[in-house]
């Protein structure tokens, strides 16, 4: 079966988002045993070491004019996204993370309105408002269902900040994705990202009197984070970015909530409540109205282009 360049990118993004969908419950489970920044630092530093022998075979040189892009996408996609994602997991249900992350296209629309001063259609504005209602329902869910659980509320807010970081990462990465090897971009972003976590890792290690003794939860979290969620998923994502439009990347985040829910229910005992369903409905309904479509089934993109 001969696949086109775009079809290969579609498969790569499906795999990456399946892994990232599983990440929410797996990392929440693992964070019960390993400190936040210890997991973040070891995950990305070791992954950068794994990628180095492959990246060095490419041209590791980055043009000075593109170095700010590399730093910016690292700060958004690694430092900001992972820090607030892990902070959110420590406080809120893991199934909330991918639903809030699915609002990424809506955040892009808001950025175009307030930053780029664009004037979207009435349909786009209505869809954006509908989707935002869903996001607010998910974020405010702990205040209505859990007796004013302020910790879970802030956890959801952290997920929203993490999503903003991921959106920034996608936009900035698109600026240089076709200029450098995906392995080179991934290697540098992992190395720079791990350096931003290093001071906090050192502090956690000092607080614990040395590296923590991990049980099965922490060990699985590290293995999953290093080899799958970092090395494989990010490499596939960056590789795909030069082969598919940025507007289509958001389509694949619809995979994440399904995978997360399937894993979170048996692993963590999380429950899908009526408010969660209502909030999710508004998020996806708003995206459908705003974009005029809802590719909840990204496999359709594997069909040959005529």
VENBELUR-V832526 format. One record per residue. RES is the residue in one letter. PHI is phi in degrees with one decimal (999 if undefined). D_FIRST is the distance of its C-alpha to the first C-alpha in Angstrom with 1 decimal. Layout:
res	phi	d_first
RES	PHI	D_FIRST
RES	PHI	D_FIRST
//
This chain:
res	phi	d_first
X	999	0.0
X	-91.1	3.8
X	-98.5	6.2
X	-73.9	9.8
X	-56.2	12.8
X	-71.1	14.1
X	-64.1	11.3
X	-64.6	11.4
X	-64.9	15.1
X	-62.2	15.0
X	-61.8	13.5
X	-61.0	16.0
X	-71.2	18.8
X	-63.6	18.1
X	-64.0	18.5
X	-60.4	21.5
X	-75.2	23.2
X	-64.8	22.8
X	-63.0	24.6
X	-68.3	27.2
X	-65.6	27.8
X	-72.0	28.7
X	-62.7	30.8
X	-56.6	33.7
X	-68.9	34.9
X	-66.3	34.1
X	-69.3	36.0
X	-62.2	38.8
X	-62.8	39.2
X	-69.7	39.2
X	-67.8	41.7
X	-73.0	44.3
X	-122.5	44.5
X	-128.2	43.7
X	-61.4	45.3
X	-54.1	43.2
X	-76.0	43.5
X	-65.6	43.2
X	-63.7	39.8
X	-64.3	38.8
X	-64.9	40.1
X	-62.4	38.8
X	-58.0	35.4
X	-83.7	34.9
X	-68.1	37.0
X	-66.1	35.3
X	-63.1	31.9
X	-66.4	33.0
X	-65.8	34.1
X	-66.1	30.8
X	-77.0	29.1
X	-54.9	31.8
X	-61.0	30.6
X	-82.7	27.2
X	-70.2	28.7
X	-68.1	31.4
X	-72.4	29.0
X	-94.8	28.4
X	-83.7	31.3
X	-78.7	33.3
X	-71.8	35.7
X	-112.6	35.9
X	-61.7	37.9
X	-51.1	41.2
X	-69.6	40.4
X	-99.4	37.2
X	-62.7	38.9
X	-59.8	40.4
X	-62.9	36.9
X	-63.8	35.8
X	-64.9	38.9
X	-65.1	38.6
X	-68.2	35.0
X	-67.7	36.1
X	-62.2	39.2
X	-75.6	37.4
X	-82.4	34.1
X	-108.8	35.6
X	-62.4	39.4
X	-67.8	40.0
X	-61.5	37.0
X	-70.9	37.1
X	-58.7	40.9
X	-76.7	41.3
X	-63.4	38.4
X	-66.9	40.0
X	-61.7	43.4
X	-64.4	42.2
X	-63.5	40.7
X	-70.2	44.1
X	-119.9	45.8
X	-124.3	43.5
X	-58.7	41.0
X	-67.4	37.5
X	-70.6	36.0
X	-72.3	37.8
X	-58.7	36.0
X	-68.8	32.5
X	-67.5	34.3
X	-64.8	36.4
X	-64.6	33.5
X	-67.4	31.8
X	-80.8	34.7
X	-50.6	33.3
X	-59.1	32.5
X	-70.4	36.1
X	-62.9	37.5
X	-61.8	35.7
X	-64.6	37.5
X	-62.3	40.8
X	-63.4	40.4
X	-66.0	39.9
X	-77.0	43.1
X	-89.6	45.4
X	-100.8	44.2
X	-88.5	42.8
X	58.7	45.3
X	-79.1	42.7
X	-123.3	43.7
X	-70.3	41.0
X	-69.7	41.3
X	-60.4	43.4
X	-60.2	40.3
X	-65.5	38.8
X	-65.1	42.1
X	-61.4	42.4
X	-61.1	39.0
X	-62.2	39.8
X	-64.0	43.0
X	-62.5	41.5
X	-64.6	38.9
X	-64.0	41.7
X	-58.4	43.7
X	-62.5	40.9
X	-62.0	40.8
X	-65.5	44.6
X	-64.4	44.6
X	-64.7	42.2
X	-64.3	44.3
X	-85.0	47.6
X	-52.5	46.6
X	-62.8	48.5
X	-74.1	51.7
X	-103.4	51.6
X	-101.3	50.1
X	-122.3	51.4
X	63.3	55.0
X	57.4	54.5
X	-79.9	52.2
X	-69.1	52.5
X	-64.4	50.4
X	-65.3	47.3
X	-60.8	48.0
X	-67.7	47.9
X	-59.5	44.8
X	-66.4	43.0
X	-63.6	44.5
X	-64.5	43.0
X	-61.8	39.6
X	-65.6	40.2
X	-63.7	41.2
X	-61.3	38.1
X	-65.4	36.0
X	-59.9	37.9
X	-62.4	37.1
X	-65.6	33.3
X	-64.6	33.5
X	-61.0	35.4
X	-61.3	32.9
X	-63.9	30.0
X	-64.8	32.2
X	-69.1	33.5
X	-61.1	30.2
X	-63.0	28.8
X	-67.5	31.6
X	-123.8	30.5
X	-60.2	26.8
X	-91.5	25.8
X	-106.2	28.7
X	-137.9	28.1
X	-61.7	25.5
X	-61.1	24.5
X	-65.7	25.7
X	-67.0	29.0
X	-61.3	29.5
X	-65.0	28.7
X	-58.8	31.0
X	-64.7	33.9
X	-65.8	33.7
X	-67.2	33.8
X	-65.1	36.7
X	-64.2	38.7
X	-62.5	38.0
X	-64.2	39.3
X	-64.9	42.4
X	-70.6	43.2
X	-88.6	43.2
X	-56.1	45.2
X	-58.7	48.7
X	-73.8	48.1
X	-63.6	46.5
X	-61.4	49.7
X	-64.6	51.9
X	-63.5	50.1
X	-65.1	50.4
X	-64.5	54.1
X	-63.1	54.7
X	-92.0	53.3
X	70.6	55.1
X	130.3	52.0
X	-63.4	48.3
X	-68.3	47.8
X	-87.8	47.4
X	-88.5	44.2
X	-97.9	43.6
X	-61.7	40.2
X	-66.1	39.7
X	-65.1	40.1
X	-65.1	38.1
X	-65.9	35.1
X	-60.9	35.4
X	-66.1	35.5
X	-61.8	32.6
X	-62.5	30.4
X	-66.3	31.7
X	-71.9	31.3
X	-88.6	27.9
X	-102.5	26.0
X	-67.9	27.8
X	-100.2	28.7
X	-56.7	26.7
X	-75.2	23.2
X	-64.8	23.5
X	-66.0	25.5
X	-63.9	23.3
X	-64.3	20.2
X	-63.4	22.4
X	-65.7	23.9
X	-63.2	20.6
X	-73.2	19.4
X	-62.4	22.7
X	-88.4	22.2
X	-122.9	18.9
X	-148.3	20.2
X	-71.2	23.6
X	-61.3	26.3
X	-66.1	27.1
X	-88.4	23.7
X	-63.3	23.9
X	-61.3	26.6
X	-57.0	24.3
X	-78.1	22.8
X	-69.4	26.3
X	-69.4	26.4
X	-72.6	24.4
X	-57.2	27.2
X	-61.4	30.1
X	-65.2	28.3
X	-64.0	27.3
X	-61.3	30.8
X	-65.6	32.6
X	-61.1	30.9
X	-86.3	31.9
X	-67.4	35.2
X	-62.5	36.8
X	-76.7	36.9
X	-77.1	37.1
X	-114.5	39.8
X	71.8	41.2
X	-72.8	40.6
X	-120.5	41.2
X	-86.2	39.6
X	-98.4	42.8
X	-56.3	43.6
X	-65.2	44.0
X	-63.0	40.7
X	-65.5	39.0
X	-62.9	41.2
X	-61.0	40.5
X	-62.3	36.7
X	-60.7	37.0
X	-64.9	38.9
X	-58.6	36.5
X	-74.6	33.5
X	-64.4	35.6
X	-64.3	36.9
X	-63.8	33.5
X	-61.9	32.6
X	-66.5	35.8
X	-67.7	35.6
X	-97.0	32.1
X	78.2	32.0
X	-162.4	28.9
X	-142.4	27.8
X	-82.3	24.2
X	-70.9	24.8
X	-123.8	21.3
X	-65.0	19.1
X	-62.9	15.8
X	-64.0	16.4
X	-74.1	15.5
X	-81.3	11.8
X	-65.8	12.2
X	-59.0	11.5
X	-82.2	14.7
X	-101.9	16.6
//
